[in-house]
Amino acid sequence: MSAQIKGRERRKLRIRNKVSGTASRPRLTVFRSLTHIYAQVIDDVGGITVAHTSTLAKDIKGLVAEANKTDAAKKVGNAIAQLLKAKGVTKVVFDRNGYMYHGRIKALADGAREGGLEF
């Protein structure tokens, strides 16, 4: 393995230098694998995870069983928005984690916006 940081990891570090979450405006970060998508909301100052969900969560897994990956990402975004609204959080900072803002990442962000989050 080379010592150089390449590709998505380089973009991820560049984004993380600019984006940070606070208690009043935590950071919504996403990770996508080949088949699943994960979302978590982090308070970087306090070092805690406020909420998390994915396509593997029990309450979402049944909803996305027949859906394509983009629709599943939108449902995950809506679910994370509902979890945050229950905790009283309405504003977040979006961290795309080095991925292009396109496809499943955009669908998750749109689902979170439809759920009531501002970013």
Secondary structure, 3 states (H helix, E strand, C coil): CCCCCCCHHHHHHHHHHHCCCCCCCCEEEEEECCCCEEEEEEECCCCEEEEEEECCCHHHHCCCCCCCHHHHHHHHHHHHHHHHHHCCCCECEEECCCCCCCCHHHHHHHHHHHCCCEC
